[in-house]
Amino acid sequence: MKKRIVLCLLALALLSVMTGCGKKKDADPLTVTLWHVYGGEVDSPLNGLIEQFNSTIGAEQNIRVKVELVSNSGSIHKSVLAAANSDPGAPSLPDMFVSYPKTVLALPDQDMIVDYRDYFSPEELGTFIPAFMEEGQIGGRQAILPLAKSTEVLFVNRTLFDRWAAPSGASYDDLTTWEGIYALAERYAADTGKCFLVNDYHFNYFQVGVESLGENFFQNDGVRFGPAFERAWEPYAHAALEGGVWLQDGYATESLRTGDTIVSVASSASVLYYSDTVTYPDNTSEQVSITSMPYPVFDGGEKLVMQRGVGMCTTKSTPEREKACSRSQYGAAAAVASIFFEPGGWVTFEWWYEEDNGAYQEVYEGDWSLQDDMLGLRMTRTGGERFREGERAVEITGVFPVQIPMGFEDFPILNIAEGVNGELLPIQVPPSTLIYFLPAMG
């Protein structure tokens, strides 16, 4: 289920192509090509969803999505530049490709890429997280649409942490600051002989840490090794020398799966690769609970976190092709709904979708419940362009995974409260809180 949370963004984009973007069925299909990074294996979930689109909505609208390349972001960067520069043997640019800003900046002509402001209103673009949109603004143009973004968070093996915390007196409050984390790392290494913390992005730790302490990380063409860098370096190095920080190769998820570490700093998207089973070197295993917390800060430092993930670019071609690509990508934003939680379990739910050459808003009201990462809804339509007084009740019911933009103060993080016996209570949400979530398909 969790795998859908990340893949659903692009899947919904592909499954939400406007009717008006298609052609009449007696014409050849409008084929739009795509280069992406979501699973290089043959049975990539996204590729399966694209096949589903082509055989259903795509067939009805006479639109076909063709995946020409599935690779990693580095390889796609090289392939895009080779195509843009017409290198010998290079393929043609696709209609859509995933991209970091560095790819667009390296193009021989940035006008090769569509400016999404030519296709979307300020209100439509305003549905995206502003910080994600800003990263995709290059040369005064919205060159990248942030469809698959993430940030960095702290993952904790709650089972093993609680087991050690009971006799040691360690607290989850200690995990909110870097000073607290490194102090725990040294104590954990002394008690267990194992590493406590693994960080996927050591460079990001130093860059974000130094900037959060009010100093520039870079100076001229190199790193500025000032007082803030020293403050970030000393506890990190000391905890590593004491054996509390994992410095071996591999991703952070790997050492958590073997119990070699119990706390990791990684991309929020890496939740796909965490496991609820730990397998130890002696081949024994146990079920565990993995939870997430906000990115730590230094005492007295600013709350700051690195944004990660790629966006989508559309290559300039013809108005018809550009519109088909652009509007299909906006399906991801239209699928993002806003929920206003009110006291007593009451909820007002608004969402947007595109159909029959138009964009529509619907308003539902009803009851909500939220536990772990699952949102339960039972609501009836009460407003919107298609609502009519006295209409037969249109209902939304079901349970959906919740995707929350973590690490941004403008968007709340839902914390799990701990019960008297350690059990997880329903997530507590302040009244009138606005969050964004993405319902899974199917």
VMD Tcl script that draws the C-alpha trace (Angstrom):
set ca {
  {0.00 0.00 0.00}
  {2.77 2.45 0.91}
  {4.41 1.96 -2.49}
  {1.36 3.56 -4.07}
  {1.80 6.74 -2.08}
  {4.83 7.82 -4.12}
  {3.99 6.22 -7.46}
  {0.42 7.49 -7.33}
  {1.46 11.05 -8.18}
  {2.69 10.17 -11.62}
  {0.11 7.43 -12.08}
  {-2.71 9.87 -11.47}
  {-1.10 12.28 -13.87}
  {-1.23 9.66 -16.58}
  {-4.72 8.49 -15.68}
  {-6.15 12.03 -15.59}
  {-5.53 13.20 -19.15}
  {-8.23 15.58 -20.31}
  {-10.86 14.38 -22.72}
  {-10.17 17.43 -24.84}
  {-6.57 16.38 -25.36}
  {-7.55 13.31 -27.33}
  {-8.43 12.87 -30.95}
  {-11.35 11.27 -32.64}
  {-11.16 7.49 -32.46}
  {-10.90 7.07 -36.21}
  {-7.58 8.96 -36.18}
  {-4.20 7.57 -35.23}
  {-3.56 7.76 -31.45}
  {-1.70 10.75 -30.12}
  {1.41 9.12 -28.68}
  {3.35 11.01 -26.01}
  {6.71 9.63 -24.90}
  {8.13 9.50 -21.40}
  {11.51 8.95 -19.73}
  {11.24 8.20 -16.02}
  {13.10 6.72 -13.06}
  {10.37 4.82 -11.25}
  {11.62 1.24 -11.22}
  {14.08 -0.11 -13.74}
  {12.85 -3.68 -13.36}
  {10.61 -5.31 -15.96}
  {7.61 -5.32 -13.62}
  {7.87 -1.64 -12.67}
  {4.57 -0.65 -10.97}
  {4.44 2.56 -12.97}
  {4.84 0.72 -16.25}
  {1.91 -1.47 -15.27}
  {-0.23 1.59 -14.59}
  {0.74 3.05 -17.94}
  {-0.40 -0.15 -19.64}
  {-3.67 0.11 -17.74}
  {-4.09 3.69 -18.92}
  {-3.38 2.80 -22.55}
  {-5.97 0.01 -22.52}
  {-8.72 2.01 -20.80}
  {-8.82 5.82 -20.70}
  {-6.12 6.12 -23.32}
  {-8.07 3.89 -25.70}
  {-11.23 5.94 -25.13}
  {-9.47 9.27 -25.66}
  {-7.18 8.05 -28.45}
  {-4.06 8.91 -26.44}
  {-1.16 6.57 -25.86}
  {1.70 6.96 -23.39}
  {4.89 5.28 -24.50}
  {7.76 4.74 -22.08}
  {10.98 4.98 -24.04}
  {13.48 4.92 -21.18}
  {13.50 3.80 -17.55}
  {16.77 4.58 -15.81}
  {18.28 6.52 -12.93}
  {18.26 10.32 -12.80}
  {21.97 10.56 -13.67}
  {21.57 8.52 -16.84}
  {18.47 10.45 -17.88}
  {20.39 13.70 -17.32}
  {23.10 12.53 -19.74}
  {20.57 11.21 -22.27}
  {18.58 14.47 -22.26}
  {21.69 16.55 -22.85}
  {22.89 14.21 -25.60}
  {19.52 14.46 -27.34}
  {19.30 18.23 -26.88}
  {22.78 18.68 -28.36}
  {22.04 16.28 -31.25}
  {25.02 14.11 -30.35}
  {25.75 11.31 -32.85}
  {23.59 8.29 -32.08}
  {21.51 10.14 -29.48}
  {17.73 9.62 -29.55}
  {15.22 12.42 -29.95}
  {14.00 14.21 -26.86}
  {10.85 12.64 -25.37}
  {7.66 14.59 -24.81}
  {8.11 14.30 -21.04}
  {11.09 13.49 -18.84}
  {11.93 13.66 -15.16}
  {14.51 16.27 -14.30}
  {16.49 18.11 -11.67}
  {17.14 21.84 -12.25}
  {20.75 21.09 -13.22}
  {19.51 19.31 -16.35}
  {17.50 22.31 -17.54}
  {20.34 24.68 -16.72}
  {22.72 22.59 -18.85}
  {20.49 22.58 -21.94}
  {21.87 24.44 -24.97}
  {18.59 26.35 -25.18}
  {16.23 26.50 -22.22}
  {13.43 27.55 -24.56}
  {13.32 23.89 -25.62}
  {11.25 23.34 -22.47}
  {7.62 24.38 -21.98}
  {6.82 27.16 -19.51}
  {3.99 25.65 -17.48}
  {2.59 29.11 -16.81}
  {1.46 29.11 -20.45}
  {-0.91 26.25 -19.64}
  {-1.92 26.72 -16.00}
  {-3.48 29.61 -14.14}
  {-1.82 31.08 -11.02}
  {-4.58 29.41 -9.01}
  {-3.77 26.00 -10.48}
  {-0.05 26.38 -9.90}
  {-0.82 27.62 -6.41}
  {-1.98 24.12 -5.43}
  {1.67 23.01 -5.32}
  {3.98 23.50 -2.34}
  {5.64 26.90 -2.97}
  {9.17 25.74 -2.09}
  {8.89 22.91 -4.61}
  {7.65 25.29 -7.29}
  {10.49 27.75 -6.68}
  {13.12 25.11 -7.37}
  {11.61 24.56 -10.82}
  {11.60 28.27 -11.75}
  {14.53 28.80 -14.10}
  {15.19 31.94 -16.10}
  {11.88 33.45 -15.06}
  {9.96 30.43 -16.34}
  {8.23 27.50 -14.62}
  {10.33 24.90 -16.38}
  {9.78 22.00 -13.97}
  {6.53 20.77 -12.45}
  {7.16 19.17 -9.01}
  {5.34 15.87 -9.35}
  {7.62 13.59 -7.31}
  {9.27 15.61 -4.61}
  {10.38 14.66 -1.13}
  {12.38 15.93 1.80}
  {14.55 14.38 4.51}
  {13.15 12.95 7.73}
  {14.28 10.88 10.70}
  {13.21 7.22 10.66}
  {13.25 5.28 13.94}
  {12.99 1.54 14.58}
  {10.51 2.08 17.35}
  {10.66 -1.52 18.56}
  {14.41 -1.60 19.15}
  {14.56 2.00 20.37}
  {11.88 1.41 22.99}
  {13.59 -1.79 24.11}
  {16.83 0.09 24.75}
  {15.18 3.27 26.03}
  {13.37 1.48 28.87}
  {16.55 0.71 30.88}
  {18.66 3.58 29.53}
  {16.20 6.42 30.03}
  {16.48 7.58 26.42}
  {13.58 9.68 25.14}
  {12.09 10.57 21.79}
  {12.64 14.19 22.79}
  {16.37 13.47 22.50}
  {15.82 12.76 18.79}
  {14.67 16.30 18.02}
  {18.17 17.83 18.14}
  {21.52 16.76 16.73}
  {23.13 17.22 20.12}
  {20.64 14.79 21.63}
  {21.04 12.27 18.82}
  {24.84 12.13 19.03}
  {24.70 11.82 22.82}
  {22.35 8.85 22.44}
  {24.58 7.39 19.72}
  {27.56 7.27 22.07}
  {25.51 5.73 24.88}
  {23.92 3.16 22.57}
  {27.30 2.09 21.19}
  {28.66 1.67 24.72}
  {25.61 -0.37 25.80}
  {25.15 -2.58 22.72}
  {28.37 -2.44 20.69}
  {26.32 -1.36 17.65}
  {25.84 1.82 15.68}
  {22.88 4.00 16.54}
  {22.60 6.38 13.57}
  {22.96 6.04 9.81}
  {22.76 9.09 7.53}
  {22.17 8.67 3.82}
  {23.41 12.16 3.02}
  {26.40 13.26 5.10}
  {27.04 16.20 2.78}
  {23.45 17.38 3.22}
  {23.85 17.13 6.99}
  {26.76 19.54 6.95}
  {25.27 21.92 4.40}
  {21.87 22.18 6.10}
  {23.44 22.23 9.56}
  {25.83 25.07 8.80}
  {23.19 27.15 7.03}
  {20.74 26.58 9.90}
  {23.33 28.05 12.27}
  {23.46 31.28 10.28}
  {26.61 30.78 8.21}
  {27.14 30.21 4.50}
  {28.27 26.68 3.78}
  {30.08 27.58 0.56}
  {32.78 30.19 0.09}
  {34.14 31.00 -3.36}
  {34.65 27.60 -5.03}
  {34.82 25.52 -1.88}
  {33.42 24.85 1.56}
  {33.72 27.52 4.22}
  {35.15 25.77 7.29}
  {33.91 28.29 9.81}
  {32.66 28.05 13.41}
  {29.29 26.61 12.35}
  {30.99 23.82 10.40}
  {33.12 23.06 13.45}
  {30.00 22.87 15.60}
  {28.41 20.39 13.19}
  {31.60 18.38 12.80}
  {32.67 17.84 16.41}
  {29.69 15.85 17.79}
  {29.41 13.95 14.51}
  {33.07 12.94 14.55}
  {33.12 12.12 18.27}
  {30.05 9.87 18.02}
  {31.53 8.15 14.95}
  {34.82 7.48 16.77}
  {32.84 5.97 19.65}
  {31.13 3.60 17.21}
  {27.71 5.21 17.28}
  {27.52 6.38 13.63}
  {27.34 3.98 10.67}
  {29.97 4.92 8.07}
  {29.88 1.89 5.77}
  {28.65 1.83 2.19}
  {25.03 1.30 1.23}
  {21.71 2.98 1.80}
  {20.36 3.78 5.24}
  {17.54 1.30 4.80}
  {19.97 -1.60 4.64}
  {21.45 -1.27 8.13}
  {17.99 -0.77 9.65}
  {16.81 -4.00 8.02}
  {19.64 -5.93 9.70}
  {19.40 -4.21 13.08}
  {22.89 -2.74 12.74}
  {21.38 0.72 13.31}
  {18.05 1.84 14.75}
  {17.81 5.48 13.60}
  {18.32 6.83 10.08}
  {18.21 10.14 8.24}
  {16.96 9.63 4.70}
  {14.60 10.86 2.00}
  {10.93 10.66 2.93}
  {10.47 8.69 -0.30}
  {12.75 5.94 1.03}
  {9.85 4.74 3.16}
  {9.20 2.43 0.18}
  {12.33 0.49 1.03}
  {11.99 0.12 4.77}
  {10.80 -3.19 6.12}
  {8.75 -4.12 9.15}
  {11.01 -7.15 9.61}
  {14.58 -7.08 10.93}
  {16.78 -10.03 9.97}
  {19.85 -10.43 12.17}
  {23.25 -11.91 11.19}
  {22.34 -15.24 12.84}
  {19.36 -15.44 10.43}
  {16.77 -14.85 13.15}
  {14.17 -12.17 12.55}
  {11.47 -10.19 14.31}
  {8.63 -7.87 13.42}
  {9.31 -4.20 14.17}
  {7.54 -0.87 13.90}
  {9.17 1.97 11.94}
  {8.07 5.53 12.65}
  {9.19 8.89 11.29}
  {10.00 12.21 12.93}
  {10.89 15.69 11.65}
  {14.45 16.41 10.55}
  {16.58 17.27 13.62}
  {17.95 20.74 14.35}
  {20.85 22.13 16.36}
  {20.05 23.82 19.64}
  {19.30 27.44 18.78}
  {19.44 26.75 15.05}
  {16.83 27.51 12.42}
  {14.47 24.76 11.30}
  {15.81 23.88 7.88}
  {15.63 20.79 5.69}
  {16.80 19.76 2.24}
  {14.24 19.20 -0.47}
  {14.78 16.23 -2.73}
  {13.22 14.48 -5.68}
  {12.67 15.25 -9.33}
  {10.04 17.12 -11.29}
  {8.67 16.76 -14.80}
  {9.66 18.71 -17.90}
  {7.71 18.92 -21.14}
  {9.57 19.37 -24.40}
  {8.28 22.04 -26.80}
  {6.64 20.48 -29.83}
  {3.13 21.29 -31.03}
  {0.36 22.99 -29.03}
  {-1.66 19.76 -29.11}
  {1.16 17.61 -27.77}
  {2.24 20.17 -25.18}
  {-1.29 20.53 -23.89}
  {-1.75 16.76 -23.64}
  {1.46 16.45 -21.63}
  {0.94 19.50 -19.45}
  {-2.66 18.87 -18.56}
  {-1.99 15.20 -17.86}
  {0.73 16.19 -15.40}
  {-1.59 18.63 -13.67}
  {-3.81 15.65 -12.93}
  {-1.43 15.01 -10.05}
  {-2.13 18.43 -8.57}
  {-5.87 18.10 -9.21}
  {-5.79 14.84 -7.31}
  {-4.44 16.58 -4.24}
  {-7.30 17.30 -1.92}
  {-7.50 19.67 1.03}
  {-9.09 18.54 4.26}
  {-10.18 20.81 7.08}
  {-10.37 18.78 10.28}
  {-12.81 20.13 12.84}
  {-13.45 19.18 16.48}
  {-15.54 16.09 17.10}
  {-14.41 14.20 14.02}
  {-16.12 16.51 11.51}
  {-14.36 17.16 8.22}
  {-14.80 19.36 5.16}
  {-13.20 17.79 2.12}
  {-12.47 19.61 -1.16}
  {-10.92 18.15 -4.28}
  {-10.44 19.01 -7.93}
  {-10.53 16.91 -11.07}
  {-10.67 17.36 -14.81}
  {-13.31 15.86 -17.01}
  {-15.27 16.72 -20.17}
  {-12.98 19.61 -21.11}
  {-13.42 21.28 -17.74}
  {-11.98 21.51 -14.24}
  {-14.36 20.86 -11.37}
  {-14.35 21.31 -7.62}
  {-16.41 19.19 -5.28}
  {-17.10 19.75 -1.58}
  {-17.93 16.94 0.81}
  {-18.72 16.98 4.50}
  {-18.85 14.16 6.99}
  {-16.83 12.14 9.48}
  {-13.13 11.33 9.54}
  {-10.84 9.02 11.45}
  {-7.07 8.79 11.26}
  {-4.77 6.11 12.62}
  {-1.11 5.55 11.73}
  {-0.91 6.54 8.05}
  {-4.48 5.63 7.11}
  {-7.32 8.10 6.69}
  {-10.90 6.90 6.99}
  {-13.58 9.03 5.31}
  {-17.38 8.88 5.32}
  {-18.75 11.98 3.64}
  {-21.58 13.26 1.44}
  {-21.30 15.86 -1.35}
  {-22.63 19.24 -0.22}
  {-21.22 21.70 -2.75}
  {-19.28 22.35 -5.93}
  {-20.08 23.09 -9.58}
  {-21.97 19.83 -10.08}
  {-23.87 19.86 -6.81}
  {-27.64 20.32 -7.04}
  {-29.94 20.85 -4.06}
  {-32.03 17.73 -3.44}
  {-29.76 15.51 -5.51}
  {-29.37 11.85 -4.70}
  {-26.58 11.58 -2.13}
  {-23.11 11.27 -3.64}
  {-20.83 9.69 -1.06}
  {-17.13 9.09 -0.51}
  {-16.22 6.27 1.83}
  {-13.05 4.29 2.28}
  {-9.64 4.21 3.86}
  {-6.68 5.87 2.15}
  {-2.95 6.21 2.83}
  {-1.94 9.74 3.75}
  {0.91 11.67 2.15}
  {2.03 14.68 4.16}
  {4.70 17.16 3.01}
  {7.09 16.79 5.92}
  {9.68 19.31 7.02}
  {7.86 22.47 5.98}
  {6.46 24.71 8.69}
  {3.61 25.83 6.46}
  {2.35 22.26 6.31}
  {1.69 20.49 9.62}
  {3.25 17.18 10.55}
  {0.92 14.72 12.22}
  {2.48 13.15 15.30}
  {1.50 9.81 16.78}
  {0.66 10.00 20.48}
  {1.88 7.21 22.74}
  {-0.59 5.48 25.04}
  {-0.03 4.41 28.64}
  {1.13 0.95 27.60}
  {3.12 2.07 24.57}
  {0.37 1.38 22.06}
  {-0.21 3.87 19.25}
  {-3.20 6.11 19.69}
  {-4.98 7.77 16.73}
  {-3.03 10.67 15.30}
  {-4.09 13.87 17.01}
  {-4.92 16.73 14.64}
  {-5.48 20.28 15.91}
  {-8.90 21.77 15.01}
  {-9.21 23.45 11.62}
  {-5.87 22.06 10.47}
  {-5.27 21.98 6.73}
  {-3.24 19.11 5.34}
  {-2.80 17.67 1.86}
  {-3.11 14.02 1.05}
  {-3.24 11.80 -2.00}
  {-5.87 9.05 -2.20}
  {-4.58 5.77 -3.63}
  {-6.23 4.34 -6.72}
  {-8.24 1.19 -6.66}
}
mol new
graphics top color blue
foreach p $ca { graphics top sphere $p radius 0.5 }
foreach p [lrange $ca 0 end-1] q [lrange $ca 1 end] { graphics top cylinder $p $q radius 0.2 }
display resetview
